[in-house]
Amino acid sequence: RSHSHVITVITFIITCTGTPTHFSSYKNRPLSAQLTQSRADRAPPLQEMDCGTDEHQHGHGDATEWKKVAELRAVAEAQDPAAKEENDFMLRRFLRARDHNISKASAMFLKYLAWKRAAKPRGSITEADVRGELVQDKLYVQGFDKTGRPMIYLFGNRHFAAKRDLEEFKRYVVYILDNTCTKLPAGQEKFASVVDLKGWGYANCDIRAKLAALEIMQNYYPERLGRVFLIHVPYVFMAAWKMVYPFIDDNTKKKFVFVADKDLDSTLRDAIDVSQLPEQYGGKLRLEGYKSSSTCN
């Protein structure tokens, strides 16, 4: 029974990557992976929740890909005029999430537009809409890694099914993702995360909430996560990981770094400057809890 709960938590983390929903064969991977940074992670500036200027106008990027983006836009706008409000970078993420298949990407994008109208009727989720989740201080959007990606720090042992309302939790997921995206600097499209599983146990399992997060992040925020560091990983979590690993997309696998306790300091310092690393991991950044006068930072 505990394994099924662990698998659900893993599913919650996996969905942040927003990769396609097809599966691939299993290949063994060591517990502690070497941190590598691909130039592909250095994405163009964004707009609105995507922040920044239009790379398309500056002649950067792959011309063939931008042509497909234009095709996707034409298809989407013909079916939903709201598509005109979204920029090319968002369209490109949906295109990449479906391996540049116009038909599949348009279906995914149109579903997103319909969801957005229902989930954010006023255009955004406010602090007041998710205060019950914020006061638990289980997640922090604060600091940046060395590539300029905003960092999300998630403490798995602070989420309790008994303390959450499912609809509020869904709004909370959207609130966190939108707030993270507003922190993206010019030239960056993705964020990174540290998932701390120290002390995680049965009381922290929440199947319905994790499935809700799965739908939101995979379907409506594709191609946003650059890397996840899983730290203080319990043995039972690793046992469950081995069971689900064969069904994880290869692109998704590359984004996970399981960090052994003996490698924790060096791994995090390789990825995050000490000024941006939280104090509990030997850095100088003080993680700030929820304050009613401001949003997560």
VOBA-1610 file (N, C-alpha, C; in pm, whole numbers, padded with zeros to 5 digits, always signed):
BEGIN
Arg+00082-00120+00000Arg+00000+00000+00000Arg+00086+00126+00000Ser+00193+00123+00081Ser+00279+00242+00088Ser+00345+00268-00045His+00376+00160-00121His+00438+00179-00252His+00347+00255-00346Ser+00218+00225-00342Ser+00125+00295-00433Ser+00119+00443-00401His+00128+00477-00274His+00129+00617-00236His+00256+00686-00282Val+00367+00617-00271Val+00493+00675-00314Val+00492+00701-00463Ile+00436+00606-00539Ile+00428+00623-00684Ile+00350+00748-00719Thr+00243+00775-00643Thr+00164+00894-00669Thr+00245+01020-00649Val+00327+01024-00544Val+00411+01140-00520Val+00511+01158-00632Ile+00568+01046-00679Ile+00662+01053-00791Ile+00592+01111-00914Thr+00468+01067-00937Thr+00391+01118-01050Thr+00376+01269-01042Phe+00352+01320-00920Phe+00338+01465-00900Phe+00464+01537-00945Ile+00582+01483-00912Ile+00708+01547-00948Ile+00733+01534-01097Ile+00707+01417-01153Ile+00732+01392-01295Ile+00657+01490-01383Thr+00534+01524-01342Thr+00451+01606-01429Thr+00503+01746-01448Cys+00590+01791-01360Cys+00645+01926-01376Cys+00720+01942-01507Thr+00770+01834-01560Thr+00853+01844-01679Thr+00772+01877-01803Gly+00645+01839-01807Gly+00560+01873-01919Gly+00601+01805-02048Thr+00662+01689-02043Thr+00706+01622-02163Thr+00594+01539-02222Pro+00608+01488-02346Pro+00504+01410-02409Pro+00467+01287-02328Thr+00346+01236-02349Thr+00296+01127-02268Thr+00315+00991-02335His+00426+00973-02405His+00456+00841-02455His+00566+00781-02369Phe+00589+00649-02380Phe+00679+00581-02290Phe+00795+00519-02365Ser+00900+00486-02291Ser+01019+00430-02352Ser+01080+00324-02263Ser+01182+00255-02315Ser+01242+00142-02244Ser+01326+00189-02126Tyr+01347+00098-02031Tyr+01420+00127-01908Tyr+01570+00112-01925Lys+01645+00209-01870Lys+01790+00199-01866Lys+01833+00238-01726Asn+01924+00160-01667Asn+01968+00189-01532Asn+02038+00323-01525Arg+02020+00390-01412Arg+02085+00519-01391Arg+02134+00524-01248Pro+02256+00572-01224Pro+02310+00578-01089Pro+02231+00672-01001Leu+02236+00649-00870Leu+02163+00730-00775Leu+02203+00876-00783Ser+02333+00901-00788Ser+02382+01039-00793Ser+02430+01069-00933Ala+02359+01161-01001Ala+02394+01192-01140Ala+02481+01317-01146Gln+02562+01325-01250Gln+02643+01444-01272Gln+02554+01554-01328Leu+02573+01673-01276Leu+02494+01787-01323Leu+02552+01839-01452Thr+02470+01844-01554Thr+02512+01899-01683Thr+02415+02007-01724Gln+02463+02106-01798Gln+02378+02214-01845Gln+02384+02224-01996Ser+02272+02198-02059Ser+02265+02204-02204Ser+02232+02345-02251Arg+02287+02385-02363Arg+02252+02515-02420Arg+02104+02520-02454Ala+02045+02403-02474Ala+01903+02399-02506Ala+01818+02451-02391Asp+01874+02446-02266Asp+01800+02496-02153Asp+01796+02648-02148Arg+01883+02712-02227Arg+01888+02858-02226Arg+01786+02912-02326Ala+01663+02923-02281Ala+01553+02955-02370Ala+01539+03106-02389Pro+01461+03147-02488Pro+01445+03289-02518Pro+01358+03361-02417Pro+01358+03495-02421Pro+01275+03573-02331Pro+01127+03544-02353Leu+01046+03582-02254Leu+00906+03548-02256Leu+00818+03672-02245Gln+00688+03651-02246Gln+00593+03762-02239Gln+00477+03723-02148Glu+00409+03820-02088Glu+00298+03799-01995Glu+00344+03706-01885Met+00286+03585-01870Met+00340+03491-01774Met+00466+03431-01833Asp+00504+03474-01952Asp+00623+03423-02019Asp+00735+03527-02019Cys+00708+03650-01989Cys+00808+03755-01965Cys+00908+03780-02077Gly+00924+03902-02129Gly+01037+03938-02212Gly+01007+03979-02355Thr+01107+03972-02440Thr+01095+04014-02579Thr+01078+03895-02671Asp+01051+03925-02796Asp+01023+03819-02892Asp+01148+03778-02968Glu+01197+03660-02937Glu+01315+03606-03004Glu+01292+03597-03155His+01167+03571-03194His+01133+03555-03334His+01171+03679-03414Gln+01151+03795-03355Gln+01179+03920-03424Gln+01328+03950-03433His+01407+03882-03354His+01551+03907-03352His+01628+03805-03437Gly+01557+03718-03504Gly+01623+03627-03596Gly+01690+03508-03532His+01659+03480-03404His+01720+03366-03337His+01627+03246-03345Gly+01679+03129-03313Gly+01598+03009-03313Gly+01599+02939-03447Asp+01533+02826-03451Asp+01529+02743-03569Asp+01416+02788-03661Ala+01448+02823-03785Ala+01348+02876-03878Ala+01238+02774-03905Thr+01276+02649-03915Thr+01177+02544-03942Thr+01079+02533-03826Glu+01131+02543-03705Glu+01044+02534-03588Glu+00948+02653-03582Trp+00999+02772-03611Trp+00912+02889-03607Trp+00805+02882-03716Lys+00838+02819-03827Lys+00737+02800-03932Lys+00624+02712-03881Lys+00661+02608-03805Lys+00560+02520-03747Lys+00477+02594-03642Val+00542+02684-03569Val+00470+02765-03471Val+00363+02848-03542Ala+00399+02906-03656Ala+00304+02985-03733Ala+00188+02899-03781Glu+00219+02778-03822Glu+00115+02685-03866Glu+00023+02649-03750Leu+00082+02626-03635Leu+00003+02593-03517Leu-00088+02709-03480Arg-00035+02830-03488Arg-00116+02948-03457Arg-00237+02959-03551Ala-00214+02938-03679Ala-00322+02947-03776Ala-00432+02846-03746Val-00392+02725-03712Val-00490+02620-03681Val-00566+02656-03554Ala-00495+02700-03451Ala-00557+02730-03322Ala-00651+02850-03330Glu-00606+02957-03397Glu-00687+03078-03406Glu-00814+03055-03487Ala-00809+02963-03581Ala-00928+02933-03660Ala-01036+02867-03576Gln-00995+02803-03466Gln-01091+02732-03380Gln-01123+02806-03251Asp-01031+02892-03207Asp-01054+02967-03084Asp-00983+03101-03095Pro-01058+03210-03109Pro-00998+03344-03123Pro-00908+03382-03006Ala-00926+03318-02890Ala-00844+03349-02773Ala-00697+03314-02794Ala-00672+03233-02895Ala-00534+03195-02925Ala-00451+03316-02965Lys-00516+03420-03016Lys-00445+03539-03059Lys-00378+03611-02942Glu-00428+03588-02821Glu-00375+03655-02703Glu-00247+03590-02650Glu-00216+03472-02696Glu-00099+03400-02648Glu+00019+03421-02743Asn+00139+03431-02686Asn+00255+03460-02771Asn+00315+03334-02833Asp+00408+03355-02924Asp+00468+03244-02997Asp+00548+03149-02909Phe+00601+03199-02799Phe+00681+03113-02713Phe+00596+03010-02642Met+00476+03051-02603Met+00385+02954-02544Met+00347+02848-02647Leu+00316+02893-02767Leu+00282+02799-02873Leu+00397+02702-02899Arg+00518+02752-02894Arg+00633+02666-02919Arg+00647+02558-02812Arg+00616+02593-02687Arg+00626+02492-02582Arg+00524+02379-02604Phe+00404+02417-02644Phe+00304+02314-02672Phe+00347+02230-02792Leu+00407+02295-02889Leu+00455+02223-03007Leu+00564+02123-02969Arg+00658+02166-02887Arg+00766+02078-02844Arg+00714+01964-02757Ala+00611+01993-02677Ala+00554+01891-02590Ala+00488+01779-02668Arg+00457+01807-02792Arg+00395+01703-02877Arg+00483+01672-02997Asp+00615+01678-02976Asp+00712+01638-03077Asp+00689+01705-03212His+00648+01833-03209His+00627+01913-03330His+00517+01860-03422Asn+00426+01785-03365Asn+00311+01737-03440Asn+00200+01843-03430Ile+00168+01908-03540Ile+00074+02019-03540Ile-00064+01977-03488Ser-00113+01863-03533Ser-00245+01817-03493Ser-00252+01793-03343Lys-00155+01722-03288Lys-00155+01692-03145Lys-00131+01819-03062Ala-00042+01905-03110Ala-00012+02028-03037Ala-00131+02121-03034Ser-00204+02130-03146Ser-00321+02218-03150Ser-00430+02167-03057Ala-00449+02037-03053Ala-00550+01980-02963Ala-00513+02010-02818Met-00385+01997-02786Met-00338+02025-02651Met-00355+02173-02616Phe-00321+02260-02709Phe-00327+02403-02687Phe-00472+02451-02673Leu-00561+02401-02757Leu-00702+02439-02749Leu-00763+02394-02617Lys-00720+02278-02569Lys-00766+02230-02439Lys-00718+02325-02329Tyr-00596+02373-02344Tyr-00541+02469-02248Tyr-00623+02597-02244Leu-00659+02651-02360Leu-00736+02775-02366Leu-00871+02761-02296Ala-00935+02647-02316Ala-01063+02622-02251Ala-01045+02611-02100Trp-00939+02542-02059Trp-00909+02528-01916Trp-00880+02664-01853Lys-00804+02747-01922Lys-00766+02877-01868Lys-00888+02963-01837Arg-00987+02961-01926Arg-01108+03040-01903Arg-01182+02993-01778Ala-01181+02862-01756Ala-01253+02807-01641Ala-01173+02820-01512Ala-01043+02795-01520Ala-00958+02794-01400Ala-00921+02933-01352Lys-00909+03028-01447Lys-00869+03165-01411Lys-00966+03265-01475Pro-01093+03264-01431Pro-01193+03352-01493Pro-01162+03500-01478Arg-01084+03536-01375Arg-01046+03676-01356Arg-00905+03704-01409Gly-00850+03605-01476Gly-00718+03622-01536Gly-00603+03568-01454Ser-00623+03552-01323Ser-00516+03501-01238Ser-00574+03448-01108Ile-00490+03372-01036Ile-00525+03324-00903Ile-00462+03418-00801Thr-00540+03465-00708Thr-00489+03560-00610Thr-00444+03489-00482Glu-00371+03562-00402Glu-00325+03512-00272Glu-00444+03469-00186Ala-00549+03547-00189Ala-00668+03516-00108Ala-00732+03385-00150Asp-00717+03349-00277Asp-00776+03225-00328Asp-00708+03100-00274Val-00585+03114-00225Val-00506+02997-00185Val-00441+03013-00049Arg-00495+03100+00034Arg-00433+03129+00163Arg-00420+03004+00251Gly-00516+02915+00243Gly-00511+02792+00323Gly-00391+02706+00290Glu-00347+02708+00165Glu-00228+02634+00124Glu-00101+02711+00157Leu-00102+02841+00136Leu+00016+02923+00157Leu+00065+02918+00301Val-00028+02916+00397Val+00011+02922+00538Val+00085+02796+00583Gln+00083+02691+00504Gln+00152+02567+00541Gln+00303+02574+00515Asp+00347+02674+00440Asp+00491+02693+00414Asp+00560+02564+00370Lys+00499+02496+00275Lys+00557+02372+00226Lys+00633+02391+00096Leu+00621+02508+00037Leu+00684+02533-00092Leu+00728+02678-00100Tyr+00849+02699-00156Tyr+00904+02833-00167Tyr+00952+02856-00310Val+00915+02968-00367Val+00967+03009-00498Val+01064+03122-00469Gln+01193+03088-00465Gln+01290+03185-00416Gln+01429+03152-00466Gly+01503+03252-00511Gly+01639+03232-00557Gly+01645+03179-00700Phe+01769+03166-00750Phe+01793+03121-00886Phe+01911+03025-00888Asp+01915+02937-00989Asp+02034+02855-01004Asp+02135+02932-01088Lys+02248+02872-01119Lys+02356+02942-01187Lys+02324+02973-01333Thr+02219+02913-01388Thr+02179+02943-01526Thr+02067+03046-01530Gly+02028+03098-01413Gly+01923+03198-01408Gly+01783+03143-01397Arg+01770+03013-01371Arg+01637+02955-01357Arg+01584+02978-01215Pro+01462+03027-01201Pro+01402+03040-01068Pro+01396+02903-01001Met+01412+02903-00869Met+01413+02778-00794Met+01283+02761-00715Ile+01232+02638-00717Ile+01120+02599-00631Ile+01174+02497-00531Tyr+01152+02525-00403Tyr+01192+02432-00297Tyr+01065+02373-00237Leu+01053+02240-00247Leu+00935+02171-00200Leu+00973+02077-00086Phe+00901+02089+00025Phe+00924+02004+00141Phe+00807+01907+00154Gly+00832+01784+00112Gly+00724+01686+00102Gly+00657+01650+00232Asn+00726+01666+00345Asn+00667+01627+00472Asn+00576+01734+00532Arg+00553+01844+00458Arg+00466+01950+00510Arg+00329+01952+00444His+00306+01858+00353His+00174+01849+00289His+00095+01738+00357Phe-00026+01772+00400Phe-00112+01675+00468Phe-00249+01674+00403Ala-00293+01556+00364Ala-00424+01544+00299Ala-00535+01597+00388Ala-00521+01578+00518Ala-00625+01620+00611Ala-00641+01771+00619Lys-00541+01844+00571Lys-00543+01990+00582Lys-00575+02060+00452Arg-00608+01986+00349Arg-00628+02052+00221Arg-00769+02035+00168Asp-00811+02137+00095Asp-00933+02132+00015Asp-00888+02114-00129Leu-00941+02015-00199Leu-00890+01979-00331Leu-00899+02094-00430Glu-01009+02167-00431Glu-01023+02277-00527Glu-00923+02388-00495Glu-00900+02415-00369Glu-00801+02515-00332Glu-00661+02468-00370Phe-00635+02339-00353Phe-00505+02285-00390Phe-00478+02303-00540Lys-00580+02281-00622Lys-00564+02301-00765Lys-00530+02447-00795Arg-00600+02537-00729Arg-00570+02679-00749Arg-00427+02711-00704Tyr-00385+02645-00596Tyr-00250+02666-00542Tyr-00143+02624-00642Val-00163+02512-00708Val-00068+02466-00810Val-00055+02571-00920Val-00168+02623-00965Val-00168+02725-01069Val-00101+02852-01019Tyr-00133+02891-00898Tyr-00075+03011-00837Tyr+00078+03002-00831Ile+00128+02889-00787Ile+00273+02871-00776Ile+00339+02873-00913Leu+00283+02803-01008Leu+00343+02798-01141Leu+00341+02936-01208Asp+00231+03008-01195Asp+00224+03141-01255Asp+00323+03236-01188Asn+00333+03230-01056Asn+00426+03317-00986Asn+00571+03283-01020Thr+00598+03157-01040Thr+00733+03117-01081Thr+00765+03173-01218Cys+00670+03165-01309Cys+00693+03213-01445Cys+00717+03364-01450Thr+00657+03438-01359Thr+00679+03582-01358Thr+00822+03616-01315Lys+00892+03522-01256Lys+01030+03545-01210Lys+01134+03504-01315Leu+01090+03454-01428Leu+01183+03412-01532Leu+01255+03533-01590Pro+01388+03533-01588Pro+01463+03646-01645Pro+01469+03636-01797Ala+01511+03742-01862Ala+01525+03741-02008Ala+01620+03629-02048Gly+01580+03553-02149Gly+01663+03443-02197Gly+01638+03311-02128Gln+01542+03307-02035Gln+01515+03184-01962Gln+01368+03148-01971Glu+01338+03022-01997Glu+01201+02976-02013Glu+01161+02872-01908Lys+01260+02820-01837Lys+01234+02710-01745Lys+01274+02745-01602Phe+01224+02665-01510Phe+01264+02677-01371Phe+01322+02543-01326Ala+01381+02542-01207Ala+01437+02419-01151Ala+01380+02399-01012Ser+01404+02282-00955Ser+01342+02252-00827Ser+01430+02162-00742Val+01419+02181-00612Val+01475+02089-00513Val+01358+02030-00436Val+01344+01900-00441Val+01237+01832-00368Val+01301+01760-00250Asp+01274+01809-00131Asp+01331+01754-00008Asp+01231+01656+00052Leu+01270+01529+00056Leu+01179+01424+00104Leu+01213+01376+00244Lys+01293+01452+00316Lys+01328+01416+00453Lys+01203+01415+00541Gly+01181+01304+00610Gly+01066+01294+00698Gly+00934+01264+00630Trp+00940+01240+00499Trp+00816+01211+00425Trp+00762+01075+00468Gly+00630+01069+00489Gly+00569+00944+00533Gly+00424+00933+00492Tyr+00356+00837+00551Tyr+00219+00806+00514Tyr+00126+00927+00526Ala+00143+01005+00631Ala+00053+01119+00653Ala+00064+01223+00543Asn+00174+01220+00467Asn+00196+01318+00360Asn+00141+01271+00226Cys+00093+01147+00219Cys+00040+01093+00095Cys-00098+01153+00065Asp-00119+01190-00060Asp-00246+01252-00099Asp-00270+01221-00247Ile-00331+01109-00274Ile-00348+01061-00410Ile-00428+01159-00496Arg-00540+01206-00446Arg-00626+01292-00526Arg-00556+01424-00561Ala-00483+01479-00466Ala-00412+01605-00492Ala-00303+01585-00595Lys-00230+01474-00587Lys-00122+01451-00681Lys-00175+01428-00822Leu-00288+01360-00833Leu-00348+01340-00965Leu-00397+01473-01023Ala-00447+01560-00937Ala-00490+01693-00983Ala-00371+01773-01033Ala-00260+01767-00960Ala-00139+01838-01002Ala-00086+01781-01132Leu-00098+01649-01148Leu-00057+01583-01272Leu-00127+01644-01392Glu-00258+01657-01383Glu-00336+01711-01495Glu-00297+01854-01526Ile-00283+01936-01423Ile-00252+02077-01444Ile-00116+02096-01506Met-00015+02036-01446Met+00121+02062-01492Met+00154+01998-01625Gln+00107+01879-01647Gln+00140+01813-01774Gln+00062+01871-01891Asn-00064+01903-01869Asn-00148+01947-01980Asn-00143+02098-02007Tyr-00115+02177-01901Tyr-00129+02321-01918Tyr+00000+02402-01896Tyr+00105+02337-01849Tyr+00235+02405-01831Tyr+00348+02319-01889Pro+00340+02286-02016Pro+00443+02198-02074Pro+00577+02268-02091Glu+00682+02189-02087Glu+00818+02237-02116Glu+00862+02351-02026Arg+00827+02343-01899Arg+00865+02448-01806Arg+00979+02407-01712Leu+00989+02283-01675Leu+01090+02242-01578Leu+01221+02206-01645Gly+01330+02259-01590Gly+01462+02228-01643Gly+01529+02112-01572Arg+01516+02107-01438Arg+01583+02003-01361Arg+01520+01991-01223Val+01518+01868-01171Val+01470+01842-01035Val+01578+01769-00957Phe+01614+01822-00841Phe+01704+01753-00751Phe+01619+01688-00641Leu+01625+01558-00630Leu+01555+01488-00524Leu+01656+01456-00415Ile+01632+01508-00295Ile+01729+01492-00186Ile+01664+01429-00064His+01748+01369+00020His+01702+01299+00140His+01593+01198+00103Val+01620+01122-00001Val+01521+01030-00057Val+01512+00902+00029Pro+01394+00871+00083Pro+01378+00749+00163Pro+01395+00625+00075Tyr+01435+00518+00135Tyr+01455+00393+00059Tyr+01326+00350-00008Val+01213+00364+00061Val+01085+00320+00004Val+01052+00399-00121Phe+01093+00524-00126Phe+01069+00606-00244Phe+01148+00550-00362Met+01273+00510-00338Met+01356+00456-00445Met+01302+00322-00495Ala+01246+00245-00405Ala+01188+00117-00446Ala+01071+00140-00542Ala+00991+00240-00512Ala+00878+00273-00600Ala+00927+00331-00731Trp+01034+00412-00725Trp+01089+00474-00846Trp+01130+00367-00947Lys+01190+00260-00899Lys+01234+00152-00988Lys+01116+00088-01060Met+01000+00090-00995Met+00883+00029-01058Met+00825+00118-01167Val+00832+00248-01148Val+00771+00338-01247Val+00870+00384-01353Tyr+00999+00368-01327Tyr+01102+00418-01418Tyr+01085+00371-01562Pro+01048+00243-01586Pro+01034+00198-01725Pro+00930+00275-01805Phe+00841+00344-01739Phe+00731+00412-01807Phe+00751+00563-01818Ile+00868+00612-01781Ile+00895+00755-01788Ile+00965+00788-01919Asp+00921+00893-01984Asp+00980+00935-02110Asp+01128+00965-02093Asp+01208+00932-02194Asp+01352+00952-02186Asp+01389+01097-02159Asn+01319+01191-02221Asn+01347+01332-02199Asn+01322+01372-02054Thr+01223+01312-01994Thr+01192+01340-01855Thr+01300+01286-01762Lys+01347+01168-01792Lys+01449+01104-01707Lys+01572+01191-01691Lys+01609+01260-01799Lys+01730+01341-01797Lys+01719+01460-01702Lys+01599+01494-01664Lys+01579+01612-01581Lys+01584+01582-01431Phe+01595+01456-01395Phe+01598+01419-01255Phe+01738+01386-01209Val+01774+01439-01093Val+01902+01409-01031Val+01873+01359-00890Phe+01895+01230-00868Phe+01883+01175-00733Phe+02015+01198-00662Val+02009+01268-00551Val+02131+01309-00482Val+02150+01229-00354Ala+02258+01153-00347Ala+02291+01081-00225Ala+02333+01182-00119Asp+02310+01150+00007Asp+02342+01245+00115Asp+02488+01288+00112Lys+02577+01199+00079Lys+02720+01232+00077Lys+02755+01329-00036Asp+02670+01338-00137Asp+02694+01426-00251Asp+02610+01552-00247Leu+02529+01568-00142Leu+02433+01677-00138Leu+02499+01814-00149Asp+02600+01839-00068Asp+02664+01969-00065Asp+02727+02005-00199Ser+02806+01914-00254Ser+02876+01943-00380Ser+02779+01957-00496Thr+02674+01875-00499Thr+02578+01880-00609Thr+02502+02012-00610Leu+02452+02052-00495Leu+02376+02176-00489Leu+02465+02297-00516Arg+02588+02295-00466Arg+02679+02409-00487Arg+02724+02417-00633Asp+02730+02305-00701Asp+02763+02307-00844Asp+02652+02374-00924Ala+02530+02359-00876Ala+02415+02410-00951Ala+02369+02548-00905Ile+02390+02579-00778Ile+02335+02701-00719Ile+02444+02777-00645Asp+02459+02904-00674Asp+02557+02986-00604Asp+02522+02994-00456Val+02624+03002-00373Val+02601+03001-00228Val+02509+03115-00185Ser+02510+03227-00256Ser+02424+03339-00221Ser+02277+03309-00249Gln+02251+03212-00337Gln+02116+03175-00375Gln+02073+03041-00314Leu+02163+02979-00238Leu+02136+02849-00178Leu+02078+02869-00038Pro+01967+02801-00004Pro+01906+02818+00127Pro+02001+02783+00242Glu+01980+02848+00354Glu+02065+02828+00471Glu+02067+02684+00518Gln+01955+02613+00506Gln+01950+02476+00554Gln+02037+02382+00471Tyr+02083+02430+00357Tyr+02173+02350+00273Tyr+02313+02410+00267Gly+02344+02497+00364Gly+02477+02553+00374Gly+02497+02683+00299Gly+02390+02741+00247Gly+02400+02866+00173Gly+02366+02987+00258Lys+02342+03101+00190Lys+02314+03226+00260Lys+02172+03276+00240Leu+02092+03203+00164Leu+01956+03247+00136Leu+01861+03203+00246Arg+01788+03297+00301Arg+01688+03264+00403Arg+01552+03246+00334Leu+01498+03128+00343Leu+01367+03103+00284Leu+01262+03174+00367Glu+01183+03256+00302Glu+01083+03337+00371Glu+00946+03274+00360Gly+00882+03255+00473Gly+00750+03195+00476Gly+00643+03290+00428Tyr+00522+03241+00423Tyr+00409+03319+00373Tyr+00383+03441+00459Lys+00362+03553+00392Lys+00323+03677+00458Lys+00195+03727+00390Ser+00095+03757+00468Ser-00035+03792+00410Ser-00033+03917+00324Ser+00070+03998+00339Ser+00077+04123+00262Ser+00146+04107+00129Ser+00194+03987+00097Ser+00267+03968-00029Ser+00246+03828-00080Thr+00281+03807-00207Thr+00273+03675-00266Thr+00401+03600-00239Cys+00404+03471-00277Cys+00524+03390-00259Cys+00640+03457-00330Asn+00760+03453-00274Asn+00874+03512-00344Asn+00993+03420-00339
//
